[in-house]
Amino acid sequence: MADVTERSRTRVRRIGSLVALLTVVVAGLAVHVLLPDTAATDIAGDALYAVAVYAFVALIIPRRHPLLVGTIALAWCIGIEVFQLTGIPLAAGKAFPPAMLVLGTVFDPRDLVVYATAILVLTIADTALSWGRAKGT
C-alpha cells in the first residue's frame, strides 16, 4: 500500500511539474515576444526562467526533497549567469537567436537576486505542498 501511495505522489508531482513547466514557458515566451523590453519585463523573464528550471528539475527528480530541487535549480541559474561572463552565450544568441532564451546574453548581477528570490519562494511553497501531501491533506 505504501508503495502505491508513493507512486501516486510521484505521479502527481511529475504531472504538476510538467503543467507548471509548460505554462511558464508559454508565459515567458509571451513576455519576451509581446511586451516591450523594460526592467520590469527583464525581471519577470528572469523569475519565469527560474520557475521553469525549478519545474524541470522537479519533473526529472520528483521524489527528491524540494530543498534539493531548489538547490539544483539555483545552481543551474547561477551557472548560466556566470557563463555569460565568457561571451559565449552572446555569440551563440547572435548565431542562433533561440539560444538566448536558454543561455541569456550578458551578465547582470540583478538576475542572481531574482533567481534566488524566485527559487526560495518556490522551495518554500513546494515544501509546504509536499508536507501536505505526505500528511494526506
C-alpha positions in Angstrom: 0.0 0.0 0.0 2.8 2.4 0.9 4.5 1.8 -2.5 1.2 2.6 -4.3 0.9 5.8 -2.3 4.5 6.8 -3.1 3.9 6.1 -6.8 0.8 8.2 -6.7 2.5 11.1 -5.1 5.4 10.9 -7.6 2.9 10.9 -10.5 1.0 13.9 -9.1 4.3 15.8 -8.6 5.5 14.9 -12.1 2.3 16.0 -13.7 2.2 19.2 -11.7 5.8 19.9 -12.6 5.1 19.3 -16.3 2.0 21.5 -16.3 3.9 24.2 -14.5 6.8 24.0 -16.9 4.6 24.3 -20.0 2.6 27.1 -18.5 5.8 29.1 -17.5 7.4 28.5 -20.9 4.3 29.9 -22.6 4.2 32.9 -20.2 7.9 33.5 -20.7 7.6 33.5 -24.4 4.7 35.9 -24.2 6.7 38.3 -22.0 9.7 38.0 -24.5 7.7 38.4 -27.7 4.7 40.6 -26.8 5.9 43.1 -24.2 8.4 45.9 -24.6 12.0 45.3 -23.3 12.0 47.1 -19.9 13.5 46.4 -16.5 10.1 45.0 -15.4 9.9 42.5 -18.2 13.5 41.6 -17.7 12.8 40.8 -14.1 9.6 38.9 -15.0 11.6 36.9 -17.6 14.3 36.1 -15.1 11.7 34.9 -12.5 9.9 32.8 -15.1 13.2 31.3 -16.2 13.9 30.3 -12.5 10.4 28.8 -12.2 10.9 26.9 -15.4 14.2 25.5 -14.2 12.7 24.5 -10.9 9.8 22.8 -12.6 12.1 20.9 -14.9 14.3 19.7 -12.1 11.2 18.6 -10.1 9.9 16.8 -13.2 13.1 14.8 -13.6 13.6 14.0 -9.9 10.1 14.1 -8.5 10.9 12.0 -5.4 13.6 14.4 -4.1 13.1 16.9 -1.4 12.2 20.5 -2.6 15.4 21.8 -0.9 17.5 19.6 -3.2 15.3 20.6 -6.2 15.8 24.3 -5.3 19.5 23.9 -4.8 20.0 22.3 -8.2 17.7 24.9 -9.9 19.6 27.8 -8.2 23.0 26.2 -9.1 21.9 26.0 -12.8 20.7 29.6 -12.8 23.8 30.9 -11.2 26.0 28.7 -13.6 24.2 30.1 -16.6 24.5 33.7 -15.4 28.3 33.3 -14.7 28.7 31.5 -18.0 27.5 34.8 -19.6 30.8 36.4 -18.5 32.6 34.3 -21.1 30.7 35.9 -24.0 29.8 32.5 -25.4 26.1 32.8 -24.8 26.0 36.2 -26.5 27.8 34.8 -29.5 25.5 31.8 -29.6 22.5 34.0 -29.4 23.7 36.1 -32.3 24.3 32.9 -34.4 21.1 31.2 -33.2 18.6 33.6 -31.5 16.6 30.9 -29.7 19.8 30.1 -27.7 19.3 33.4 -25.9 16.2 32.0 -24.3 18.2 29.3 -22.5 21.6 30.9 -22.2 20.8 34.6 -21.9 23.3 37.1 -23.3 25.2 39.2 -20.8 25.9 39.0 -17.1 23.6 41.1 -14.8 24.0 40.7 -11.0 20.4 41.7 -10.5 19.5 38.4 -12.3 21.1 36.5 -9.4 18.9 38.2 -6.9 15.8 37.5 -8.9 16.7 33.8 -9.4 17.5 33.3 -5.7 14.3 35.0 -4.6 12.0 33.1 -7.1 13.6 29.8 -6.2 13.4 30.5 -2.4 9.7 31.2 -2.8 9.2 28.1 -4.9 11.1 25.9 -2.5 9.1 27.1 0.5 5.8 26.6 -1.4 6.8 23.2 -2.7 7.9 22.1 0.8 4.6 23.1 2.2 2.7 21.3 -0.6 4.9 18.2 -0.2 4.3 18.2 3.6 0.6 18.5 3.0 0.6 15.6 0.5 2.7 13.4 2.9 0.2 14.1 5.7 -2.7 13.3 3.4 -4.3 16.7 3.5 
